């Protein structure tokens, strides 16, 4: 399906000072799945025909592993006739990431760690070659390339920059990786690896006025040196970069400060926003998409929903968590066949970050694929 090109009309000429002149944006409308019903036994409000289950709780055993606290960014990977769901842990010093392996019928066969001893692993992104990029959301944080299948040790990818990383999205068409930065004056980056599929070396660039890309002079600055977001004077800044998703020539990323879903069209070199807040979607955070052209945006705060943004510009809730007001929805990801959606409530109903509050869910139903 053709992506939402009708929304991507903001170009270099539209930048005036710090103000963007924006085209028509997505707005609240009727969900293609119908209205949400009352919350089920798991506290999840869903449209008719959808069901939920809890697959893991922080501090409790799942597949032979104690599930980590504060589950955050996640992704799914094919695994024979089954699949794997990977999830980060956003806690200090012992963050890392874990994986749950599912059989073809959806039963859990095993869970295991794929990254340990890292710090506040927030979001990340899957690569086309089957690895998970786990990002540290700390000052001078690193990107770690991990193996969802648990066979190879994780590797730090310092060439991708040392900053307060949030999410990553691979663009196989232009052979770059886009990166968001969770700072009030954060930047939007792209990493151009020397060899596509190998992230140990390459060139880090930042999106600047124009918009054009300029090289970051020192991707790994010291503690007292000028940090990456301040090294290029023409760099554009975004208030709290969050989720990141690439599809069909466009990289979509969210910024929690202005509650926008931004869109960088790599084919035309234009930047715009497809959603600007003020509707049913609030507290924009993690983002994913489907082959059908739909985007799914999770809320940090708001009324704890995941909203769909359809290719024709409709924004509508597809699920809501009741009783999770002190939490955030994290890690939305579809199984390889698109029939199951995984996500977490990072702190659950208790609001506990480092304890047993986190809950990871699966929703099954007639998702558009």
Residue pairs with C-beta under 8 A, 6 or more apart in sequence:
1 291
1 292
1 293
1 311
2 248
2 293
2 311
3 247
3 248
3 249
3 250
3 293
3 311
4 26
4 250
4 263
4 274
4 293
4 309
4 311
4 312
4 313
5 265
6 23
6 24
6 313
7 23
7 24
7 25
7 26
7 263
7 272
7 274
7 313
8 23
8 250
8 263
8 265
8 268
8 270
8 272
8 274
9 23
9 270
9 272
10 20
10 21
10 22
10 23
10 270
10 271
10 272
10 273
11 268
11 270
11 271
12 209
12 210
12 211
12 269
12 270
14 20
14 21
14 22
14 272
15 209
15 210
15 211
20 271
20 272
20 273
22 272
22 273
22 276
23 272
24 313
25 273
25 274
25 275
25 276
25 313
26 261
26 274
26 275
26 279
26 309
26 310
26 313
26 314
26 315
27 279
27 313
27 314
27 315
28 279
28 280
28 314
28 315
28 316
29 313
29 314
29 315
29 316
30 314
30 316
31 47
31 308
31 314
31 316
31 317
31 318
32 308
32 310
32 314
32 316
32 368
33 47
33 48
33 49
33 50
33 308
33 316
33 318
33 365
33 366
34 47
34 48
35 47
36 45
36 46
36 47
36 317
36 318
36 319
36 320
37 45
37 46
37 47
37 48
38 45
39 45
39 320
39 322
40 46
40 51
40 52
42 52
42 53
42 54
42 361
43 321
43 322
43 323
43 324
43 349
44 52
44 319
44 320
44 321
44 322
44 361
44 363
45 319
45 320
45 321
45 322
46 52
46 318
46 319
46 363
46 365
47 318
47 365
49 365
49 366
50 319
50 363
50 364
50 365
50 366
51 363
51 364
51 365
52 319
52 361
52 362
52 363
52 364
53 361
53 362
53 364
54 359
54 360
54 361
54 362
55 62
55 85
55 100
55 108
55 342
55 360
55 361
55 362
56 62
56 67
56 71
56 100
56 111
56 359
56 360
57 67
57 348
57 356
57 358
57 359
57 360
58 67
58 68
58 69
58 70
58 71
58 348
58 352
58 355
58 356
58 357
58 358
58 359
59 66
59 67
59 69
59 355
59 356
60 66
60 67
60 356
61 67
62 100
62 108
62 111
63 100
63 101
63 108
63 109
63 110
63 111
63 112
64 110
64 111
64 112
65 98
65 111
65 112
65 113
67 98
67 111
67 358
67 360
68 87
68 89
68 91
68 95
68 96
68 97
68 98
68 358
69 89
69 91
69 352
69 353
69 354
69 355
69 356
69 357
69 358
70 89
70 90
70 91
70 346
70 347
70 353
70 354
70 357
70 358
71 87
71 88
71 89
71 90
71 330
71 331
71 344
71 346
71 358
71 360
72 87
72 88
72 89
72 90
72 121
72 122
72 123
72 286
72 330
72 331
72 344
72 346
73 87
73 88
73 121
73 122
73 123
73 124
73 125
73 134
73 135
73 167
73 243
73 286
73 330
73 331
74 85
74 86
74 87
74 88
74 330
74 331
74 332
74 333
74 342
74 343
74 344
75 85
75 86
75 124
75 125
75 126
75 132
75 148
75 331
75 333
76 83
76 84
76 85
76 86
76 126
76 333
76 334
76 335
76 336
76 342
77 83
77 84
77 86
77 126
77 130
77 132
77 148
77 149
77 336
78 84
78 336
79 101
79 102
79 149
81 103
81 104
82 101
82 102
82 103
82 104
82 109
83 101
83 102
83 335
83 336
84 99
84 100
84 101
84 102
84 148
84 149
85 99
85 100
85 102
85 333
85 335
85 342
85 360
86 97
86 98
86 99
86 114
86 132
86 146
86 148
87 97
87 98
87 99
87 100
87 331
87 344
87 360
88 95
88 96
88 97
88 121
88 122
88 123
88 124
88 134
88 135
88 331
89 95
89 96
89 97
89 98
89 121
90 120
90 121
90 122
90 137
90 330
90 346
90 353
91 120
91 353
91 354
92 119
92 120
93 117
93 119
94 116
94 117
95 115
95 118
95 119
95 120
95 121
95 136
96 113
96 114
96 115
96 116
96 117
96 118
96 121
96 134
97 113
97 114
97 115
97 121
97 124
97 132
97 134
97 146
98 111
98 112
98 113
98 114
99 111
99 112
99 113
99 114
99 148
99 149
99 150
100 108
100 110
100 111
100 360
101 108
101 109
101 110
101 111
101 112
102 108
102 109
102 335
103 109
106 340
106 362
106 364
112 150
114 132
114 146
114 147
114 148
114 150
114 154
115 121
115 134
115 144
115 146
115 154
118 134
118 136
118 142
118 144
119 136
119 138
119 141
120 136
120 137
120 138
120 141
121 134
121 135
121 136
121 137
121 144
122 135
122 136
122 137
122 165
122 166
122 167
122 182
123 135
123 137
123 166
123 167
123 168
123 180
123 242
123 243
123 244
123 286
123 330
124 132
124 133
124 134
124 135
124 143
124 167
124 168
125 132
125 133
125 167
125 168
125 169
125 170
125 177
125 244
126 132
126 133
126 170
127 133
127 145
127 170
127 177
127 197
128 170
128 172
128 197
129 197
130 148
130 149
131 145
131 146
131 147
131 148
132 145
132 146
132 147
132 148
133 143
133 144
133 145
133 146
133 157
133 168
133 177
133 199
134 143
134 144
134 145
134 146
134 154
135 141
135 142
135 143
135 144
135 165
135 166
135 167
135 168
135 179
136 142
136 143
136 144
136 165
137 164
137 165
137 166
137 182
138 164
139 164
140 162
140 163
140 220
140 221
140 223
140 227
141 162
141 163
141 164
141 165
142 156
142 157
142 158
142 160
142 162
142 165
143 156
143 157
143 160
143 161
143 165
143 168
143 179
143 199
144 154
144 155
144 156
144 157
145 154
145 155
145 157
145 199
146 154
147 153
147 154
155 200
157 199
157 200
158 219
158 220
159 191
159 193
159 199
159 200
159 201
159 202
159 204
159 219
159 220
160 168
160 177
160 179
160 191
160 199
160 202
160 204
160 219
161 179
161 189
161 191
161 204
161 216
161 219
161 220
161 228
162 219
162 220
162 221
162 228
163 181
163 183
163 227
163 228
163 229
164 181
164 182
164 183
164 186
165 179
165 180
165 181
165 182
166 179
166 180
166 181
166 182
166 186
166 241
166 242
166 243
166 244
167 179
167 180
167 241
167 242
167 243
167 244
167 253
167 286
168 177
168 178
168 179
168 180
168 244
169 177
169 178
169 244
169 245
169 246
169 251
169 253
170 176
170 177
170 178
170 246
171 177
171 178
171 190
171 246
171 251
171 266
172 196
173 249
173 266
174 266
175 192
175 193
175 196
176 190
176 191
176 192
176 193
176 266
177 190
177 191
177 193
177 199
178 188
178 189
178 190
178 244
178 246
178 251
178 253
178 264
179 188
179 189
179 190
179 191
179 244
180 186
180 188
180 189
180 238
180 241
180 242
180 243
180 244
180 253
180 254
181 187
181 188
181 189
181 228
181 229
181 238
181 241
182 240
182 241
182 242
183 229
183 240
183 241
184 239
184 240
184 257
185 229
185 237
185 239
186 229
186 237
186 238
186 239
186 240
186 241
186 255
187 206
187 207
187 228
187 229
187 235
187 236
187 237
187 238
187 241
188 206
188 207
188 236
188 238
188 241
188 253
188 262
188 264
189 204
189 205
189 206
189 207
189 216
189 228
190 204
190 205
190 207
190 213
191 199
191 202
191 203
191 204
191 205
192 202
192 203
192 204
192 205
193 199
193 201
193 202
194 201
194 202
195 201
203 215
204 215
204 216
204 219
204 228
205 213
205 214
205 215
205 216
206 213
206 214
206 216
206 228
206 229
206 231
206 232
206 235
207 213
207 235
207 236
207 264
207 271
208 214
208 232
208 234
208 235
208 236
209 234
209 236
210 234
210 269
211 236
211 264
211 269
211 270
211 271
212 234
212 269
214 232
214 234
214 235
215 232
216 228
216 231
216 232
217 231
217 232
218 225
218 226
218 228
218 231
219 228
221 227
221 228
221 231
229 235
229 237
236 271
238 253
238 255
238 257
238 258
238 262
239 255
239 256
239 257
239 258
240 255
240 256
240 257
241 253
241 254
241 255
242 253
242 254
242 255
242 256
242 284
242 285
242 286
242 287
242 300
243 253
243 254
243 284
243 285
243 286
243 287
243 288
243 297
243 298
244 251
244 252
244 253
244 254
244 287
245 251
245 252
245 253
245 287
245 288
245 289
245 295
246 252
247 289
247 293
248 293
249 265
249 266
249 267
250 263
250 264
250 265
250 266
250 267
251 263
251 264
251 266
252 261
252 262
252 263
252 274
252 287
252 289
252 295
253 261
253 262
253 264
253 287
254 260
254 261
254 262
254 284
254 285
254 286
254 287
254 297
255 262
255 284
256 283
256 284
256 285
256 300
258 276
258 277
259 276
259 277
259 278
259 282
259 283
259 284
260 273
260 275
260 276
260 277
260 284
261 273
261 274
261 275
261 284
261 287
261 295
261 297
261 309
262 271
262 272
262 273
262 274
263 271
263 272
263 273
263 274
264 270
264 271
265 271
265 272
274 309
274 313
275 281
275 284
275 297
275 309
275 315
277 284
279 315
280 305
280 307
280 315
280 316
280 317
281 297
281 299
281 302
281 305
281 307
281 309
281 315
281 317
282 299
282 301
282 302
282 303
283 299
283 300
283 301
283 302
283 328
284 297
284 299
284 300
285 297
285 298
285 299
285 300
285 328
285 329
285 330
286 297
286 298
286 329
286 330
286 331
286 332
287 295
287 296
287 297
287 298
287 332
288 295
288 296
288 332
288 333
288 334
289 295
289 296
290 296
290 334
290 338
290 367
290 368
290 369
291 338
291 369
292 338
292 368
292 369
293 310
293 311
294 308
294 309
294 310
294 311
294 368
295 308
295 309
296 306
296 307
296 308
296 309
296 318
296 332
296 341
297 306
297 307
297 309
298 306
298 328
298 329
298 330
298 331
298 332
298 343
299 305
299 306
299 307
299 328
299 329
300 328
300 329
301 328
303 320
304 320
304 321
304 322
304 324
304 325
304 327
304 328
304 329
304 345
305 317
305 318
305 319
305 320
305 321
305 329
306 317
306 318
306 319
306 329
306 332
306 341
306 343
307 315
307 316
307 317
307 318
308 314
308 315
308 316
308 317
308 318
309 315
310 316
319 363
321 327
321 329
321 345
323 349
324 345
324 347
324 348
324 349
326 347
326 350
326 351
327 345
327 346
327 347
327 348
327 349
327 351
327 357
328 345
328 346
328 347
329 343
329 344
329 345
329 346
330 343
330 344
330 345
330 346
331 342
331 343
331 344
331 360
332 341
332 342
332 343
333 341
333 342
333 343
334 340
334 341
334 342
334 367
335 341
335 342
337 369
338 367
338 369
339 364
339 365
339 367
339 369
340 362
340 363
340 364
341 362
341 363
341 364
341 367
342 360
342 361
342 362
342 363
343 360
343 361
343 363
344 358
344 359
344 360
344 361
345 357
345 358
345 359
345 361
346 353
346 357
346 358
347 353
347 357
347 358
348 357
348 358
348 359
349 357
350 356
350 357
351 357
